[in-house]
Amino acid sequence: MRRFLSLFTAGLILALSATVWAQDTIKVATTSGPDVAILEKAAEVAKGKGLTVEIVELSDYVLPNQALVNKEVDLNAFQHVPFLDDFNKERGTNLVSIGITYVSPIAYFSKKIKKIDELKEGDSVVIPNDPTNGGRCLLLLQKAGYITVKPETGLSPTPLDVTENKLNLKILEVEAPMTPQARDDAAIVCINNTFSSEFGLNPLKDSIYIEDVDSPYANVIVARDEDKDNPNFKKFVESYQSQEVADFIIQQFEGATIPLFEYKK
């Protein structure tokens, strides 16, 4: 009888443990665009590991980090490392990367010209108004040979840091979600993949000038520092950095988004 009760008790404990494991749930914030589709695929993989992932889609670049700081979500996945570093510096927060994801080269697009060397004196250039993506676009314009920025600004120069402007280009800043529409008026517009994809634009096929894939702007999964060792978060990172997700990114985005974690090519 005791043996039966012991076996019964052990079985009950295992069953309850399995139920708790199966009910594990985390919330992951992101912005609209390709990140949503990738997270949906990662959530499918995570489900097979007993982890439910709720995706919280937010409207701009600041809200996912604010939601994480406020403990409204458990993780976020939308930003590159320089953006995260700037956010922490400006807000005095301590959000940390717990896993690398992908890189999406930023690019200039145009409805006015076919090649960037067709820029003329006084043409208008539109860039995002957030420091890291705007700085990223200025550095790309510098690489193209049209401007020079103060080297001490690192990865985050602003239009005020431009020391040479060979064609007197008019550099205008707009909210990042508005950059695709700016193509109707500006000579060239710098758009990151989050918003170019919403307009069916592929940086590799449709841009007139594109960033190298070995840029420092690797995207990451982010957690609060005190929670970085949470087992469920590690399980989610493993799910994201899976062969299934890598295959999905490659097939879905045709080279516009490139996995940075290890996978079979």
C-alpha positions in Angstrom: 0.0 0.0 0.0 2.8 2.4 0.9 4.6 1.6 -2.3 1.3 2.3 -4.2 0.9 5.6 -2.4 4.5 6.6 -3.1 4.2 5.8 -6.8 0.9 7.6 -6.9 2.4 10.7 -5.1 5.4 10.7 -7.4 3.1 10.5 -10.5 1.0 13.3 -9.2 4.0 15.5 -8.6 5.3 14.8 -12.1 1.9 15.5 -13.6 1.6 18.8 -11.7 5.1 19.8 -12.7 4.4 19.0 -16.4 1.2 21.2 -16.1 3.1 24.1 -14.7 5.8 23.7 -17.3 3.3 23.6 -20.1 1.7 26.8 -18.8 4.9 28.9 -18.7 4.2 32.1 -20.5 6.3 35.2 -21.4 5.4 38.5 -23.0 7.8 39.8 -25.7 7.4 43.4 -27.0 8.4 44.5 -30.5 7.5 47.1 -33.2 5.5 46.5 -36.4 7.3 45.1 -39.4 9.5 42.0 -39.9 10.1 41.5 -36.2 6.5 40.4 -35.7 6.7 37.7 -38.3 10.0 36.4 -37.0 8.8 36.4 -33.4 5.7 34.4 -34.5 8.0 31.8 -35.9 10.1 31.8 -32.7 6.9 31.4 -30.7 6.1 28.3 -32.7 9.4 26.8 -31.8 9.1 27.8 -28.2 5.7 26.2 -27.9 7.3 22.9 -28.7 9.5 23.5 -25.7 6.5 24.1 -23.4 6.8 27.9 -23.5 4.0 30.2 -24.6 5.1 33.5 -26.1 2.7 36.4 -26.2 3.8 39.0 -28.7 3.0 42.6 -27.8 3.2 44.9 -30.9 3.9 48.5 -30.1 3.9 51.6 -32.4 7.4 53.2 -32.0 10.9 52.5 -30.9 10.7 53.9 -27.3 7.6 52.0 -26.1 9.1 48.5 -26.1 11.9 49.5 -23.8 9.6 51.6 -21.6 7.3 48.5 -21.3 10.2 46.4 -20.3 11.4 48.9 -17.7 7.9 49.1 -16.3 7.6 45.3 -16.1 4.7 45.3 -18.5 6.5 42.7 -20.6 9.3 40.2 -20.0 11.5 40.8 -23.0 11.7 42.8 -26.2 13.2 42.1 -29.6 13.3 45.0 -32.0 16.5 47.0 -31.5 20.2 47.0 -32.3 22.9 47.4 -29.8 23.7 51.1 -30.4 20.1 52.0 -29.8 20.0 49.9 -26.6 23.2 51.6 -25.4 21.8 55.1 -26.1 18.5 54.3 -24.3 20.3 53.1 -21.2 22.6 56.1 -21.2 19.7 58.6 -21.7 17.3 57.0 -19.2 19.6 55.7 -16.6 18.3 52.2 -17.1 20.0 48.8 -17.1 18.5 46.8 -19.9 20.8 44.0 -21.3 21.1 41.9 -24.3 20.6 38.2 -23.7 20.8 37.0 -27.3 21.8 38.1 -30.8 19.2 37.9 -33.6 19.9 39.4 -37.0 21.1 42.5 -38.9 19.1 44.4 -41.5 21.2 46.8 -43.6 19.8 50.3 -43.6 19.5 51.9 -47.0 18.7 55.0 -49.0 15.7 54.9 -51.3 14.5 57.4 -53.9 11.7 58.1 -56.4 13.7 60.9 -57.9 17.0 59.4 -58.9 18.3 56.0 -59.9 21.8 56.2 -58.4 23.1 58.1 -55.4 25.8 59.8 -57.6 22.9 61.7 -59.3 22.4 63.9 -56.2 22.5 67.6 -57.1 23.4 70.8 -55.2 20.8 71.6 -52.6 18.9 68.3 -52.8 17.0 67.2 -49.7 17.9 64.2 -47.7 15.5 62.7 -45.2 16.7 60.6 -42.2 15.0 59.2 -39.1 15.0 61.6 -36.1 16.1 59.1 -33.5 19.8 59.4 -32.6 21.0 55.9 -33.5 19.2 55.4 -36.8 19.7 59.0 -37.8 23.3 58.7 -37.0 23.5 55.5 -38.9 22.1 57.2 -42.0 24.6 60.1 -41.7 27.5 57.7 -41.5 26.2 55.9 -44.6 25.9 59.3 -46.4 29.5 60.0 -45.3 30.6 56.7 -46.7 29.1 57.7 -50.0 31.3 60.7 -49.9 28.8 63.5 -49.6 29.3 64.7 -46.0 31.9 64.5 -43.2 30.8 64.2 -39.5 32.8 64.8 -36.3 34.7 61.5 -35.6 34.2 61.9 -31.8 30.4 61.4 -32.2 31.0 57.7 -32.9 27.9 55.9 -34.1 25.5 58.6 -33.1 26.2 61.8 -35.1 23.4 64.3 -35.7 23.0 66.9 -38.5 24.7 69.4 -36.1 27.8 67.3 -36.2 28.2 67.6 -40.0 31.5 69.5 -40.7 31.5 69.3 -44.5 28.6 69.1 -46.9 29.9 69.0 -50.4 26.5 69.7 -52.2 24.9 71.7 -49.5 22.4 68.9 -49.1 19.4 69.8 -46.9 19.3 67.1 -44.2 15.8 66.8 -42.8 14.7 64.7 -39.8 11.3 63.0 -39.5 9.8 60.3 -37.3 11.0 56.9 -38.5 7.6 55.6 -39.4 7.2 58.6 -41.8 10.4 58.0 -43.8 8.8 55.9 -46.5 6.2 58.6 -47.4 9.0 61.2 -47.6 10.1 59.6 -50.8 7.4 61.7 -52.6 9.3 64.9 -51.8 12.9 64.3 -50.9 15.7 63.4 -53.3 16.8 60.5 -51.1 15.4 59.0 -47.9 17.1 56.7 -45.5 14.7 54.0 -44.2 15.4 51.0 -42.0 14.0 47.6 -42.6 11.2 47.9 -40.1 9.4 50.5 -42.2 10.7 49.8 -45.7 9.2 46.3 -45.5 5.8 47.7 -44.7 5.9 49.4 -48.1 7.2 46.3 -50.0 10.7 47.7 -50.3 13.6 45.3 -50.2 16.9 47.1 -49.4 18.9 44.8 -51.6 16.7 45.2 -54.7 15.1 48.6 -54.4 17.6 50.9 -52.7 20.1 53.2 -54.4 22.7 52.9 -51.6 22.9 50.3 -48.9 24.9 49.6 -45.7 27.5 46.8 -45.5 26.2 43.6 -43.8 29.2 43.7 -41.4 27.8 46.8 -39.7 27.9 47.1 -35.9 24.0 47.3 -35.8 23.3 43.8 -34.7 19.7 43.3 -33.3 19.3 41.6 -30.0 16.8 40.2 -27.5 16.7 42.4 -24.4 15.8 41.7 -20.7 16.0 43.6 -17.4 19.4 42.9 -15.9 18.0 41.3 -12.8 16.1 38.8 -14.9 18.7 37.9 -17.5 19.2 34.4 -16.1 15.6 33.5 -16.1 15.3 29.9 -17.5 12.3 30.7 -19.6 14.1 33.6 -21.2 17.0 31.3 -22.1 14.5 28.9 -23.5 13.1 31.7 -25.7 16.6 32.7 -26.9 17.3 29.0 -27.9 14.0 29.0 -29.7 14.8 32.2 -31.6 18.3 31.0 -32.4 17.0 27.8 -34.0 17.4 26.4 -37.5 13.7 26.8 -38.1 13.9 30.6 -37.4 17.0 31.0 -39.5 15.4 29.2 -42.5 12.3 31.4 -42.1 14.3 34.6 -42.1 16.3 33.6 -45.2 13.3 32.5 -47.1 11.0 35.3 -46.0 13.2 38.3 -46.4 15.5 37.3 -49.3 18.7 38.7 -47.9 17.2 41.9 -46.5 17.5 40.5 -43.0 20.4 38.2 -42.2 20.6 35.8 -39.1 23.6 36.4 -37.0 23.4 33.3 -34.8 24.8 29.9 -35.8 22.7 27.8 -38.2 23.2 25.4 -41.1 23.5 27.3 -44.4 
